[in-house]
Amino acid sequence: MSKEAIKIIEEKCTGCGLCVKACSFSAISIVKKKAVIDLEKCNLCGTCKEVCKLKAIVIFKPEVVKTKKLDEYKGVWVFVEEEDGEIAGVSYELLGKARQLASDLESEVVAVYLGFNIKEKAKRLFSKGADKVIIVEKEELKNFIAENYANIISYLIKKYKPEIFLAGATSQGRSLVSRIAINIHTGLTADCTGLDIDKEKRFLIQTRPAFGGNIMAQIITPNFRPQMATVRHKVMKEIEIENKEGEIIEEVIDDNFIDKRIKFIDFIRDVTSTIDLTEADIIVSGGRGLGKKENFKLIEELAGVLKAAVGASRAAVDSGWIPYSHQVGQTGRTVAPKIYIACGISGQIQHLVGMQSSKFIVAINKDPEAPIFKVADFGIVGDLFKIVPLLTKRLKEELKK
Amino acid sequence: MKIVVCVKQVPETTEVKIDPKTNTLIREGVASIINPFDMYAIEEAIRLKERYNGITYVITMGPPQAEEVLREALSMGIDEAIHLCDKSFAGSDTWATSLVLAKAIEKIKDVDLIICGKQASDGDTAQVGPGIAAHLNLPQATYVRKVREIDLEKKVMYVERLLEGGYEVLKVELPALVTVVKEINEPRLPSLRGKMRAKRQSIPIWRHKDLGLKEEEVGLKGSPTQVVKIFTPPPRTKGKIFEGDVETCVDKLVSELKKIL
C-alpha cells in the first residue's frame, strides 16, 4: 500500500475548489490549478471525495486482512442493563432491532444479562425478541461496575464469538463497551441512529450523527468481530412476540473477574427530577427568557400536565435557576424525545445540537428571529408568561377528556 | 501526585454551517478551540495539584496546529505539555486514538491520575477515556462531577459520578482514569504570567516510534472501524409558526399537539 492514504489524481483535477470548501480541516489548497492535500491536517474523513464531481480524489483504505476467522462469529448480542432494579427500556428496544438484524443474517438473538437475583426477570426478554439469554449472577454484580462487567462480557465474547454486539448509549453502556472493544480488539461505533445489514458481506452498516447532528457518517468494522455499536434510548422500536420462549444459559464465573480496585459506595437520587431527561417522551425546557428562578414553576406546571421531564438551556443553569443535570445541549445532555417544548430559549447552536434530533419541536419565544424557530415544527411568537400558563390550562382540559 | 490531562482540539461548533449547494460543512477560516469538556479536566488537574501537590501534564494527539490547545492549557497553569503528532496518526478511530494516548501515558511513567473530558464535541463518542483505561488496565470513573477526596498514602480516591437519575459514589484505587462533566468546576482564565510562560515553554513532539508503536498500529491502518460514507441529514421542513392573539395561537398549538400526543 502506498504510504499516502489519500491522493489527488492530477490528470482529473481541474482545480475547481469544491473540495477546498468541503474540507472540515482546512487541509486542501489549490496550487497551480490543482488540489493539494496537507497530510498533517487531513483526517481522511472522505468528505472531499464525496463532493468531487470528477472523481479525482482517491482514498486508500486498508485492505481486508482476514486475521481472525470471521465466519466463526455468529449471533446478535444485546447487553441488558438495569435501571432501578428493572430491565431498562433501551435494552428492550435493542432486542427489537437485534431481531431484525438476526433475521437478515439468518442468525439468533442472544441477550447478555449480569446481576443478582435476575433469573425471573430474564424470562421477560424472550417475548421482547431474545432466543437465548446468558445470565451471570453474583452478589458483586448487583451494582454496575464497568470493570467487572467488561471483564466478564469480554470472556463471554471470546467463548461464544458473537457477530454483532449492541448496548445502550447510556452512561452504563458507554462506560462498559469502550473497555470491551479494547479488551477483545474490535471496532465500536457510538450513538448509532441507524443499523442495517449488508447481506452479502455480512457487514453491520452503522449510521451515526457527528458535529452535533450536522453531518451523518456511515461506519463499518470490516475485519474484526464482533461489530459493536451503541444506540440511544428511544431510537429503536420495542417489539412483543406472544408466547415466545427460549433458553436460559447460566454462566458461572470465579472471583478473578471482580476488580477489587473499585468499590460502589452509595447512590444518591436526584430529588429535583422525577422524570429523567433521557428517558422522557416529552421534555419542557426553560431558558433565559424566564427571567428568574421562581418562573421555572411555569415550566414545571406544564411539564406536570404532560408528564414531561424538565430541561433547561445553559443560560438558565449558569444563572443558578436549576441544577446542571437538567441542562440540554453541547455541555449538557443530548436528548431526542418525541416532543420538545422550548420556552424562552433563543436556540443557540450549542443548545440545538443537544435537541434537534427530537421528533417534534415546539418553540415559544418573543423574538420572531430567534434561531429556535428555524428548527421548530410548531411555534408561537409572543410573551411566554401569557402563553405557557394558558397552554398548561388548555392541555389540562384536553387531557381530561 | 502525577496527573495527566488528555485534550482534543475541535472546531468551534457555532461556526459549523452547511453549504446548501455542495451539502457539506463550511469551515473556512474557522476557529479551533479546546473541546469544552476538556477545560473542566484541565481545571480539575490544576485544582488537585493545588490541593495535593505534584506535577501536571497535558497531552493531545493531533496535527501541528493542535499545539495551540496545549499552550492554552499551559497558560491556565498546567506544568508540562507533550504533543503526539505524526502523519501516521491521521484517520485514527477511538481504538487507535486511545492506544496512542495510553502509550504516551506509559512513557510519562508513574502517573497517578488521568483526567479526560466526558466526550469531545465533534465526535461525541465518550469512548476514548474508558479506552485509555482499558489499554492501561486501570480502573475508571466516568462522568465525574466531584473528586471528594484523595488519600495519597492509601492510594485511593472517592468520586461522585453523575448518572441518569442521580449520582453514585465510588471508591477507586490509584492509578486511575476519570472523565469529568461540566458540573465539577468552573475553569479559570489564564493569567498574563501564565500566558507568557506558555509562550516560551518548549513542547516535545512524540511520534509513533517514540511511543514504541508500529505504523500499522495507528491511524487508518490501526483503526478497526472505517468511515464509508458521509452525508448531510435531510433539513427539517419549515414549521408552522403562529403569531398574534395569544388565545388563538394557543388554540392552534393545542390542536396540533393533540394530533401528536
HADDOCK unambig.tbl for C-alpha pairs under 7 A between the chains (distance, minus, plus):
assign (segid A and resid 21 and name CA) (segid B and resid 26 and name CA) 6.31 0.50 0.50
assign (segid A and resid 21 and name CA) (segid B and resid 28 and name CA) 6.93 0.50 0.50
assign (segid A and resid 22 and name CA) (segid B and resid 24 and name CA) 5.42 0.50 0.50
assign (segid A and resid 22 and name CA) (segid B and resid 25 and name CA) 5.84 0.50 0.50
assign (segid A and resid 22 and name CA) (segid B and resid 26 and name CA) 6.30 0.50 0.50
assign (segid A and resid 24 and name CA) (segid B and resid 25 and name CA) 6.24 0.50 0.50
assign (segid A and resid 24 and name CA) (segid B and resid 26 and name CA) 6.89 0.50 0.50
assign (segid A and resid 24 and name CA) (segid B and resid 27 and name CA) 5.55 0.50 0.50
assign (segid A and resid 26 and name CA) (segid B and resid 28 and name CA) 6.74 0.50 0.50
assign (segid A and resid 39 and name CA) (segid B and resid 87 and name CA) 6.48 0.50 0.50
assign (segid A and resid 40 and name CA) (segid B and resid 63 and name CA) 5.47 0.50 0.50
assign (segid A and resid 40 and name CA) (segid B and resid 87 and name CA) 5.46 0.50 0.50
assign (segid A and resid 41 and name CA) (segid B and resid 63 and name CA) 5.57 0.50 0.50
assign (segid A and resid 42 and name CA) (segid B and resid 90 and name CA) 6.74 0.50 0.50
assign (segid A and resid 43 and name CA) (segid B and resid 90 and name CA) 5.30 0.50 0.50
assign (segid A and resid 43 and name CA) (segid B and resid 91 and name CA) 4.99 0.50 0.50
assign (segid A and resid 44 and name CA) (segid B and resid 90 and name CA) 6.94 0.50 0.50
assign (segid A and resid 44 and name CA) (segid B and resid 91 and name CA) 5.36 0.50 0.50
assign (segid A and resid 47 and name CA) (segid B and resid 230 and name CA) 6.29 0.50 0.50
assign (segid A and resid 51 and name CA) (segid B and resid 22 and name CA) 6.85 0.50 0.50
assign (segid A and resid 62 and name CA) (segid B and resid 221 and name CA) 5.72 0.50 0.50
assign (segid A and resid 147 and name CA) (segid B and resid 139 and name CA) 6.73 0.50 0.50
assign (segid A and resid 171 and name CA) (segid B and resid 163 and name CA) 6.49 0.50 0.50
assign (segid A and resid 174 and name CA) (segid B and resid 126 and name CA) 6.91 0.50 0.50
assign (segid A and resid 174 and name CA) (segid B and resid 127 and name CA) 6.85 0.50 0.50
assign (segid A and resid 175 and name CA) (segid B and resid 130 and name CA) 6.21 0.50 0.50
assign (segid A and resid 175 and name CA) (segid B and resid 142 and name CA) 6.72 0.50 0.50
assign (segid A and resid 178 and name CA) (segid B and resid 127 and name CA) 5.31 0.50 0.50
assign (segid A and resid 178 and name CA) (segid B and resid 130 and name CA) 5.77 0.50 0.50
assign (segid A and resid 178 and name CA) (segid B and resid 131 and name CA) 5.40 0.50 0.50
assign (segid A and resid 179 and name CA) (segid B and resid 130 and name CA) 5.85 0.50 0.50
assign (segid A and resid 179 and name CA) (segid B and resid 131 and name CA) 5.54 0.50 0.50
assign (segid A and resid 179 and name CA) (segid B and resid 134 and name CA) 5.11 0.50 0.50
assign (segid A and resid 182 and name CA) (segid B and resid 95 and name CA) 6.67 0.50 0.50
assign (segid A and resid 182 and name CA) (segid B and resid 131 and name CA) 6.21 0.50 0.50
assign (segid A and resid 182 and name CA) (segid B and resid 134 and name CA) 6.20 0.50 0.50
assign (segid A and resid 182 and name CA) (segid B and resid 135 and name CA) 6.54 0.50 0.50
assign (segid A and resid 183 and name CA) (segid B and resid 134 and name CA) 6.75 0.50 0.50
assign (segid A and resid 186 and name CA) (segid B and resid 224 and name CA) 5.81 0.50 0.50
assign (segid A and resid 187 and name CA) (segid B and resid 224 and name CA) 4.55 0.50 0.50
assign (segid A and resid 187 and name CA) (segid B and resid 225 and name CA) 4.99 0.50 0.50
assign (segid A and resid 188 and name CA) (segid B and resid 225 and name CA) 6.90 0.50 0.50
assign (segid A and resid 190 and name CA) (segid B and resid 125 and name CA) 5.27 0.50 0.50
assign (segid A and resid 210 and name CA) (segid B and resid 122 and name CA) 6.19 0.50 0.50
assign (segid A and resid 210 and name CA) (segid B and resid 123 and name CA) 5.48 0.50 0.50
assign (segid A and resid 211 and name CA) (segid B and resid 121 and name CA) 6.91 0.50 0.50
assign (segid A and resid 211 and name CA) (segid B and resid 122 and name CA) 4.54 0.50 0.50
assign (segid A and resid 211 and name CA) (segid B and resid 123 and name CA) 6.32 0.50 0.50
assign (segid A and resid 212 and name CA) (segid B and resid 122 and name CA) 6.86 0.50 0.50
assign (segid A and resid 214 and name CA) (segid B and resid 232 and name CA) 6.50 0.50 0.50
assign (segid A and resid 215 and name CA) (segid B and resid 230 and name CA) 6.97 0.50 0.50
assign (segid A and resid 215 and name CA) (segid B and resid 231 and name CA) 5.85 0.50 0.50
assign (segid A and resid 215 and name CA) (segid B and resid 232 and name CA) 4.58 0.50 0.50
assign (segid A and resid 215 and name CA) (segid B and resid 233 and name CA) 6.20 0.50 0.50
assign (segid A and resid 216 and name CA) (segid B and resid 230 and name CA) 5.71 0.50 0.50
assign (segid A and resid 216 and name CA) (segid B and resid 231 and name CA) 5.23 0.50 0.50
assign (segid A and resid 216 and name CA) (segid B and resid 232 and name CA) 5.67 0.50 0.50
assign (segid A and resid 216 and name CA) (segid B and resid 233 and name CA) 6.21 0.50 0.50
assign (segid A and resid 217 and name CA) (segid B and resid 227 and name CA) 6.68 0.50 0.50
assign (segid A and resid 217 and name CA) (segid B and resid 229 and name CA) 5.73 0.50 0.50
assign (segid A and resid 217 and name CA) (segid B and resid 230 and name CA) 4.46 0.50 0.50
assign (segid A and resid 217 and name CA) (segid B and resid 231 and name CA) 6.40 0.50 0.50
assign (segid A and resid 218 and name CA) (segid B and resid 227 and name CA) 5.77 0.50 0.50
assign (segid A and resid 218 and name CA) (segid B and resid 228 and name CA) 5.59 0.50 0.50
assign (segid A and resid 218 and name CA) (segid B and resid 229 and name CA) 5.05 0.50 0.50
assign (segid A and resid 218 and name CA) (segid B and resid 230 and name CA) 6.34 0.50 0.50
assign (segid A and resid 219 and name CA) (segid B and resid 225 and name CA) 6.52 0.50 0.50
assign (segid A and resid 219 and name CA) (segid B and resid 226 and name CA) 5.45 0.50 0.50
assign (segid A and resid 219 and name CA) (segid B and resid 227 and name CA) 4.42 0.50 0.50
assign (segid A and resid 219 and name CA) (segid B and resid 228 and name CA) 5.65 0.50 0.50
assign (segid A and resid 220 and name CA) (segid B and resid 225 and name CA) 5.56 0.50 0.50
assign (segid A and resid 220 and name CA) (segid B and resid 226 and name CA) 5.34 0.50 0.50
assign (segid A and resid 220 and name CA) (segid B and resid 227 and name CA) 6.56 0.50 0.50
assign (segid A and resid 220 and name CA) (segid B and resid 228 and name CA) 7.00 0.50 0.50
assign (segid A and resid 221 and name CA) (segid B and resid 224 and name CA) 5.69 0.50 0.50
assign (segid A and resid 221 and name CA) (segid B and resid 225 and name CA) 4.47 0.50 0.50
assign (segid A and resid 221 and name CA) (segid B and resid 226 and name CA) 6.21 0.50 0.50
assign (segid A and resid 223 and name CA) (segid B and resid 224 and name CA) 6.82 0.50 0.50
assign (segid A and resid 224 and name CA) (segid B and resid 224 and name CA) 6.52 0.50 0.50
assign (segid A and resid 261 and name CA) (segid B and resid 139 and name CA) 6.72 0.50 0.50
assign (segid A and resid 261 and name CA) (segid B and resid 172 and name CA) 5.91 0.50 0.50
assign (segid A and resid 261 and name CA) (segid B and resid 173 and name CA) 5.03 0.50 0.50
assign (segid A and resid 262 and name CA) (segid B and resid 139 and name CA) 6.64 0.50 0.50
assign (segid A and resid 262 and name CA) (segid B and resid 171 and name CA) 5.75 0.50 0.50
assign (segid A and resid 262 and name CA) (segid B and resid 172 and name CA) 4.55 0.50 0.50
assign (segid A and resid 262 and name CA) (segid B and resid 173 and name CA) 6.27 0.50 0.50
assign (segid A and resid 263 and name CA) (segid B and resid 170 and name CA) 5.65 0.50 0.50
assign (segid A and resid 263 and name CA) (segid B and resid 171 and name CA) 5.03 0.50 0.50
assign (segid A and resid 263 and name CA) (segid B and resid 172 and name CA) 6.44 0.50 0.50
assign (segid A and resid 264 and name CA) (segid B and resid 169 and name CA) 6.45 0.50 0.50
assign (segid A and resid 264 and name CA) (segid B and resid 170 and name CA) 4.81 0.50 0.50
assign (segid A and resid 264 and name CA) (segid B and resid 171 and name CA) 6.48 0.50 0.50
assign (segid A and resid 265 and name CA) (segid B and resid 169 and name CA) 5.27 0.50 0.50
assign (segid A and resid 265 and name CA) (segid B and resid 170 and name CA) 5.34 0.50 0.50
assign (segid A and resid 265 and name CA) (segid B and resid 171 and name CA) 6.69 0.50 0.50
assign (segid A and resid 266 and name CA) (segid B and resid 168 and name CA) 5.66 0.50 0.50
assign (segid A and resid 266 and name CA) (segid B and resid 169 and name CA) 5.05 0.50 0.50
assign (segid A and resid 267 and name CA) (segid B and resid 167 and name CA) 5.75 0.50 0.50
assign (segid A and resid 267 and name CA) (segid B and resid 168 and name CA) 4.26 0.50 0.50
assign (segid A and resid 267 and name CA) (segid B and resid 169 and name CA) 6.21 0.50 0.50
assign (segid A and resid 268 and name CA) (segid B and resid 166 and name CA) 5.64 0.50 0.50
assign (segid A and resid 268 and name CA) (segid B and resid 167 and name CA) 5.26 0.50 0.50
assign (segid A and resid 268 and name CA) (segid B and resid 168 and name CA) 6.13 0.50 0.50
assign (segid A and resid 269 and name CA) (segid B and resid 165 and name CA) 5.98 0.50 0.50
assign (segid A and resid 269 and name CA) (segid B and resid 166 and name CA) 4.22 0.50 0.50
assign (segid A and resid 269 and name CA) (segid B and resid 167 and name CA) 6.41 0.50 0.50
assign (segid A and resid 270 and name CA) (segid B and resid 165 and name CA) 5.90 0.50 0.50
assign (segid A and resid 270 and name CA) (segid B and resid 166 and name CA) 4.24 0.50 0.50
assign (segid A and resid 276 and name CA) (segid B and resid 164 and name CA) 6.57 0.50 0.50
assign (segid A and resid 276 and name CA) (segid B and resid 165 and name CA) 6.11 0.50 0.50
assign (segid A and resid 324 and name CA) (segid B and resid 183 and name CA) 6.38 0.50 0.50
assign (segid A and resid 330 and name CA) (segid B and resid 121 and name CA) 6.84 0.50 0.50
assign (segid A and resid 331 and name CA) (segid B and resid 37 and name CA) 6.92 0.50 0.50
assign (segid A and resid 331 and name CA) (segid B and resid 182 and name CA) 6.63 0.50 0.50
assign (segid A and resid 349 and name CA) (segid B and resid 14 and name CA) 5.73 0.50 0.50
assign (segid A and resid 350 and name CA) (segid B and resid 14 and name CA) 6.98 0.50 0.50
assign (segid A and resid 375 and name CA) (segid B and resid 236 and name CA) 6.33 0.50 0.50
assign (segid A and resid 376 and name CA) (segid B and resid 239 and name CA) 5.64 0.50 0.50
assign (segid A and resid 377 and name CA) (segid B and resid 238 and name CA) 6.84 0.50 0.50
assign (segid A and resid 377 and name CA) (segid B and resid 239 and name CA) 3.94 0.50 0.50
assign (segid A and resid 377 and name CA) (segid B and resid 240 and name CA) 6.00 0.50 0.50
assign (segid A and resid 378 and name CA) (segid B and resid 239 and name CA) 5.39 0.50 0.50
assign (segid A and resid 378 and name CA) (segid B and resid 240 and name CA) 4.80 0.50 0.50
assign (segid A and resid 378 and name CA) (segid B and resid 241 and name CA) 5.51 0.50 0.50
assign (segid A and resid 379 and name CA) (segid B and resid 240 and name CA) 6.39 0.50 0.50
assign (segid A and resid 379 and name CA) (segid B and resid 241 and name CA) 4.45 0.50 0.50
assign (segid A and resid 379 and name CA) (segid B and resid 242 and name CA) 5.93 0.50 0.50
assign (segid A and resid 380 and name CA) (segid B and resid 241 and name CA) 5.68 0.50 0.50
assign (segid A and resid 380 and name CA) (segid B and resid 242 and name CA) 4.73 0.50 0.50
assign (segid A and resid 380 and name CA) (segid B and resid 243 and name CA) 5.86 0.50 0.50
assign (segid A and resid 380 and name CA) (segid B and resid 249 and name CA) 6.52 0.50 0.50
assign (segid A and resid 381 and name CA) (segid B and resid 242 and name CA) 6.33 0.50 0.50
assign (segid A and resid 381 and name CA) (segid B and resid 243 and name CA) 5.20 0.50 0.50
assign (segid A and resid 387 and name CA) (segid B and resid 246 and name CA) 6.38 0.50 0.50
assign (segid A and resid 387 and name CA) (segid B and resid 250 and name CA) 6.80 0.50 0.50
assign (segid A and resid 391 and name CA) (segid B and resid 250 and name CA) 5.98 0.50 0.50
assign (segid A and resid 395 and name CA) (segid B and resid 254 and name CA) 6.74 0.50 0.50
